[in-house]
Structure formats: structure tokens, C-alpha cells
Amino acid sequence: MANMMKLMQQAAKMQKDLEKVQGELANKTVEFSSGGGAVKVVASGDGVVKSIKIDPAVINPADAGLLEDMVLASVNGALKTAKDMSSKEMSKIAADMGLPGLGM
């Protein structure tokens, strides 16, 4: 019975820690750029794109495909970086609980 109580306490602590980290991740941002910095994307740690900045010098109506590719690369890069940051933080919680390999 004592083991069950301890397990429930650990689960409650893990839930509280997860909620705290999720809140912190929503307030952290990462930036990713492509085209030598011509396109910059900022995303939050919870995977939300916050801003996209495009250098006006790369806006060429005759070559919209290049700009689209740079935007896509920057968005995907920012979201991957945010996901990696999130996984790292979640892995810390799992390790604290003695659950290696539980990174999200």
C-alpha cells in the first residue's frame, strides 16, 4: 500500500512538473533563418510560429518560388528547433522520475 501511495505522489509531482515546463516552453522562443538571414522565423517552445521577417531585397515577383522555399525552410527549421528544445526539457522531467527514454 505504501508503494502505491508513493507512486501516486510521484505521478502527481510529474504532472505538476510537466505543466510547469509546458508553461515555460510557451514563453521561450527560438529563431531560425534561411537564405543567409533573408528570411527569419521565430517560434515558441510550444511550437507556435510567432513571427516571420522577410528582407525586402529578396522579394522578386518573378521568382516567388525561391522566397516560398526560404519561408518553408525557416518555418520548418524553427519548429524543429522548438520541438528539440521541448524534448530536452521533457527528458529532464523523465530523468528526474527515473524514467529514461521518456522524452516527448
Contacts in CASP RR format, 6 or more apart in sequence:
PFRMAT RR
TARGET T0000
AUTHOR 0000-0000-0000
METHOD contacts of the structure
MODEL  1
MANMMKLMQQAAKMQKDLEKVQGELANKTVEFSSGGGAVKVVASGDGVVK
SIKIDPAVINPADAGLLEDMVLASVNGALKTAKDMSSKEMSKIAADMGLP
GLGM
10 97 0 8 1.000
13 97 0 8 1.000
14 93 0 8 1.000
14 97 0 8 1.000
17 93 0 8 1.000
17 96 0 8 1.000
18 90 0 8 1.000
18 93 0 8 1.000
21 89 0 8 1.000
21 90 0 8 1.000
21 92 0 8 1.000
21 93 0 8 1.000
22 46 0 8 1.000
23 46 0 8 1.000
24 89 0 8 1.000
25 44 0 8 1.000
25 45 0 8 1.000
25 46 0 8 1.000
25 82 0 8 1.000
25 85 0 8 1.000
25 86 0 8 1.000
25 89 0 8 1.000
26 44 0 8 1.000
26 45 0 8 1.000
26 46 0 8 1.000
26 48 0 8 1.000
27 44 0 8 1.000
28 44 0 8 1.000
28 45 0 8 1.000
28 85 0 8 1.000
29 42 0 8 1.000
29 43 0 8 1.000
29 44 0 8 1.000
29 45 0 8 1.000
29 50 0 8 1.000
30 42 0 8 1.000
30 43 0 8 1.000
30 45 0 8 1.000
30 78 0 8 1.000
30 81 0 8 1.000
30 82 0 8 1.000
30 85 0 8 1.000
31 40 0 8 1.000
31 41 0 8 1.000
31 42 0 8 1.000
31 78 0 8 1.000
32 40 0 8 1.000
32 41 0 8 1.000
32 43 0 8 1.000
32 74 0 8 1.000
32 75 0 8 1.000
32 77 0 8 1.000
32 78 0 8 1.000
32 80 0 8 1.000
32 81 0 8 1.000
33 39 0 8 1.000
33 40 0 8 1.000
33 41 0 8 1.000
33 74 0 8 1.000
34 70 0 8 1.000
34 71 0 8 1.000
34 73 0 8 1.000
34 74 0 8 1.000
35 58 0 8 1.000
35 70 0 8 1.000
35 73 0 8 1.000
37 55 0 8 1.000
38 54 0 8 1.000
38 55 0 8 1.000
38 57 0 8 1.000
38 58 0 8 1.000
38 70 0 8 1.000
39 52 0 8 1.000
39 53 0 8 1.000
39 54 0 8 1.000
39 55 0 8 1.000
39 58 0 8 1.000
39 67 0 8 1.000
39 70 0 8 1.000
39 71 0 8 1.000
39 73 0 8 1.000
39 74 0 8 1.000
40 51 0 8 1.000
40 52 0 8 1.000
40 53 0 8 1.000
40 74 0 8 1.000
41 49 0 8 1.000
41 51 0 8 1.000
41 52 0 8 1.000
41 53 0 8 1.000
41 71 0 8 1.000
41 74 0 8 1.000
41 75 0 8 1.000
41 77 0 8 1.000
41 78 0 8 1.000
42 49 0 8 1.000
42 50 0 8 1.000
42 51 0 8 1.000
42 52 0 8 1.000
42 78 0 8 1.000
43 49 0 8 1.000
43 50 0 8 1.000
43 75 0 8 1.000
43 78 0 8 1.000
43 79 0 8 1.000
43 81 0 8 1.000
43 82 0 8 1.000
44 50 0 8 1.000
44 82 0 8 1.000
45 82 0 8 1.000
45 85 0 8 1.000
45 86 0 8 1.000
46 82 0 8 1.000
46 86 0 8 1.000
47 79 0 8 1.000
47 82 0 8 1.000
47 83 0 8 1.000
47 86 0 8 1.000
49 75 0 8 1.000
49 78 0 8 1.000
49 79 0 8 1.000
52 71 0 8 1.000
52 74 0 8 1.000
52 75 0 8 1.000
54 67 0 8 1.000
54 71 0 8 1.000
58 66 0 8 1.000
58 67 0 8 1.000
58 70 0 8 1.000
59 67 0 8 1.000
60 66 0 8 1.000
60 67 0 8 1.000
86 104 0 8 1.000
87 103 0 8 1.000
87 104 0 8 1.000
90 102 0 8 1.000
90 103 0 8 1.000
90 104 0 8 1.000
91 101 0 8 1.000
91 102 0 8 1.000
91 103 0 8 1.000
91 104 0 8 1.000
94 100 0 8 1.000
94 101 0 8 1.000
94 102 0 8 1.000
94 103 0 8 1.000
END
